[in-house]
């Protein structure tokens, strides 16, 4: 009844459980499915996964009583592009529906905060783990555990064995014509992204829609879609939510609305 009163939104079907939701999606091809989570026969997470796998043109917005991590993250991993709790008003539901249609995430403010907290926690844990591994490697090098007689360390930190008998020597490939090293996975050109693709990724992480990105960069929306498809393929992400996570993990965005230069 609430949705039917919202301008520009037409309710074309209602399902009693996840199985029926999948069947009605196949029959009616809706633009958006509002999905509950706790249902008989087939729960909302599994129904979302089936709909997104079989009918990628249909977006899913979860509308549920539950906002705990055990409900939120499985639903997003299954392909939901929006997540609201049932205390959301008509205006918030309408905004989430229009956001997912326009390619944005239709998330409530509390869900956005929870996702950012999880990303920051994981980034902090990854940083500590990486530092521990680096300290462990440096400790082994200081003790000389990895170096034997006749070994020399070249510019690239690898052993250069030059003992009797004409052993193999490793050198850095910095001569003319050699391909430049790409470095690690992080940085503005991680995974082979071009400068423009990196700009588009940062704007996606800022929450801009395709049309807003096109206006910001003064390019067509078709070109924006091409850049997004290319950066998805290069980074291995499946959707905009994963792209946002990728941008945070690789240091392209530090906090909402603030870019790394």
C-alpha positions in Angstrom: 0.0 0.0 0.0 2.8 2.4 0.9 4.7 1.7 -2.4 1.6 2.1 -4.4 1.3 5.7 -3.2 4.8 6.7 -4.2 5.0 8.6 -7.5 6.7 6.8 -10.4 6.6 3.4 -8.7 4.3 0.6 -9.8 3.8 -2.5 -7.7 3.4 -5.4 -10.1 3.5 -8.4 -7.8 3.8 -9.7 -4.2 5.4 -12.9 -3.1 4.8 -14.9 0.1 8.3 -16.4 0.3 11.7 -16.6 -1.5 10.6 -19.4 -3.9 7.7 -17.4 -5.1 9.8 -14.2 -5.4 12.2 -16.0 -7.8 9.3 -17.3 -9.8 7.6 -13.9 -10.0 10.8 -12.2 -11.0 11.1 -14.7 -14.0 7.5 -14.0 -14.9 7.2 -10.2 -14.4 10.8 -8.9 -14.8 10.6 -6.2 -12.2 13.2 -3.4 -12.1 13.5 -3.9 -8.3 12.6 -6.5 -5.8 12.1 -5.5 -2.1 13.2 -8.6 -0.3 12.6 -9.8 3.3 15.1 -12.1 4.8 13.4 -14.6 7.2 10.9 -16.5 5.1 9.9 -20.2 4.8 11.1 -22.6 2.1 13.7 -20.2 0.7 15.1 -17.3 2.7 15.9 -13.9 1.4 19.6 -14.4 1.0 19.2 -17.5 -1.2 16.4 -15.8 -3.2 18.5 -12.8 -3.7 21.4 -14.9 -5.0 19.1 -16.8 -7.4 17.6 -13.6 -8.8 20.9 -11.8 -9.2 22.5 -14.9 -10.9 19.5 -15.6 -13.2 18.1 -12.1 -13.8 20.9 -9.5 -13.5 18.6 -6.8 -14.8 16.6 -6.9 -11.6 18.1 -5.2 -8.5 17.3 -6.3 -5.0 16.8 -4.1 -2.0 16.5 -5.9 1.4 13.8 -4.6 3.7 14.1 -6.4 7.0 13.8 -6.2 10.8 17.3 -7.5 11.2 20.4 -5.2 11.0 23.0 -7.6 12.6 26.2 -8.6 10.7 24.9 -12.2 10.2 22.0 -10.8 8.2 23.6 -7.8 6.5 26.8 -9.2 5.0 25.4 -12.4 3.6 22.7 -10.4 1.9 25.2 -8.0 0.3 27.4 -10.9 -0.8 24.4 -12.5 -2.4 24.0 -9.4 -4.6 21.6 -7.1 -2.8 22.3 -3.4 -3.8 20.2 -1.9 -1.0 19.6 -2.7 2.6 16.9 -1.0 4.8 15.3 -1.9 8.1 11.6 -1.9 8.4 11.5 1.4 10.4 12.4 3.1 7.1 9.8 5.6 5.9 8.3 5.9 2.5 10.8 8.6 1.4 13.8 6.5 2.4 12.4 3.4 0.6 11.7 5.5 -2.5 15.2 6.9 -2.4 16.7 3.4 -2.1 14.7 2.1 -5.0 15.8 5.0 -7.3 19.4 4.7 -6.1 19.8 1.1 -7.1 18.1 1.7 -10.5 20.6 4.5 -11.1 23.5 2.3 -10.2 24.1 3.5 -6.6 23.9 1.6 -3.3 20.6 2.0 -1.6 21.8 1.7 2.0 20.5 3.2 5.2 22.9 5.5 7.1 23.4 2.9 9.8 24.3 0.3 7.3 26.8 2.6 5.6 28.4 3.3 8.9 28.6 -0.5 9.7 30.3 -1.2 6.3 32.8 1.6 6.8 33.6 0.3 10.3 34.2 -3.2 9.0 36.4 -1.9 6.2 38.5 0.1 8.6 38.8 -2.8 11.1 39.9 -5.1 8.3 42.4 -2.5 7.0 43.9 -2.1 10.5 44.2 -5.9 10.9 45.8 -6.3 7.5 48.2 -3.5 8.4 49.2 -5.2 11.6 49.6 -8.6 10.0 51.7 -7.2 7.2 54.0 -5.4 9.7 54.4 -8.6 11.7 55.4 -10.5 8.6 57.8 -7.8 7.5 59.4 -7.7 11.0 59.7 -11.5 10.9 61.4 -11.4 7.5 63.8 -8.6 8.6 64.6 -10.5 11.7 65.6 -13.6 9.7 67.8 -11.4 7.4 69.5 -9.8 10.4 70.4 -13.2 11.7 71.8 -14.3 8.3 69.4 -17.3 8.1 69.0 -16.9 4.4 72.5 -16.0 3.3 75.4 -18.4 2.8 79.1 -18.1 1.8 79.6 -16.6 -1.7 76.2 -14.9 -1.7 75.9 -11.2 -2.4 72.7 -9.1 -2.2 72.1 -7.0 -5.3 70.0 -3.8 -5.7 66.7 -5.7 -5.7 67.4 -7.5 -2.4 67.8 -11.0 -4.0 70.9 -13.1 -3.5 73.6 -12.9 -6.1 75.6 -16.2 -6.0 79.0 -15.8 -7.6 81.0 -18.6 -6.1 83.5 -20.8 -7.9 82.3 -22.7 -11.0 80.5 -19.7 -12.6 77.2 -19.8 -10.7 74.1 -17.9 -11.7 73.9 -14.2 -10.7 70.7 -12.3 -10.3 70.6 -8.6 -11.3 67.9 -6.0 -11.5 66.3 -5.5 -14.9 66.8 -1.8 -15.1 68.6 -1.5 -18.4 67.4 0.1 -21.6 64.3 -1.5 -23.0 63.4 -3.3 -19.8 59.8 -3.2 -18.7 59.2 -1.0 -15.7 58.1 -2.7 -12.5 54.5 -2.2 -11.6 55.0 -2.4 -7.8 52.5 -4.0 -5.4 48.8 -4.3 -5.7 48.0 -0.9 -4.1 48.5 2.6 -5.5 46.6 4.7 -8.0 47.3 2.3 -10.8 46.7 -1.0 -9.0 45.9 -4.0 -11.2 46.7 -2.1 -14.4 44.0 0.5 -14.0 44.4 3.6 -16.2 44.3 7.1 -14.8 40.7 7.6 -16.0 39.6 4.2 -14.6 41.1 5.2 -11.3 39.2 8.5 -11.3 36.0 6.7 -12.1 36.6 4.2 -9.3 37.2 7.0 -6.8 33.9 8.7 -7.8 32.1 5.4 -7.5 33.5 5.1 -4.0 32.2 8.6 -3.3 28.7 7.4 -4.1 28.2 9.1 -7.4 25.9 7.7 -10.0 26.9 7.0 -13.6 25.2 10.3 -14.8 26.9 12.3 -12.0 30.3 10.8 -12.9 29.7 11.7 -16.5 28.9 15.3 -15.6 31.9 15.5 -13.3 34.4 14.2 -15.8 32.6 15.7 -18.8 32.2 12.4 -20.6 29.1 10.4 -21.8 27.4 7.9 -19.5 28.2 5.2 -22.1 31.9 6.0 -21.6 31.4 5.8 -17.9 29.9 2.4 -18.2 32.8 1.3 -20.3 35.3 2.4 -17.7 33.3 0.7 -15.0 33.2 -2.5 -16.9 36.9 -2.4 -17.5 37.9 -1.6 -13.9 35.5 -4.4 -12.7 37.3 -6.8 -15.0 40.8 -5.7 -14.0 40.1 -5.7 -10.2 37.9 -8.8 -10.1 35.0 -7.0 -8.4 31.5 -7.9 -9.3 29.6 -4.8 -8.3 29.8 -1.2 -7.0 29.8 -2.3 -3.3 32.8 -4.5 -3.9 34.4 -1.6 -5.9 34.0 0.7 -2.9 35.6 -1.9 -0.7 38.5 -2.2 -3.2 39.0 1.5 -3.2 39.3 1.6 0.6 41.6 -1.4 0.7 43.9 0.1 -1.8 44.1 3.5 -0.3 42.2 5.4 -3.0 39.7 6.7 -0.4 40.3 7.2 3.3 36.9 8.4 4.5 33.6 9.4 2.8 34.1 12.3 0.5 37.8 12.5 1.0 40.2 11.4 -1.7 43.8 10.4 -1.5 46.0 12.5 -3.7 
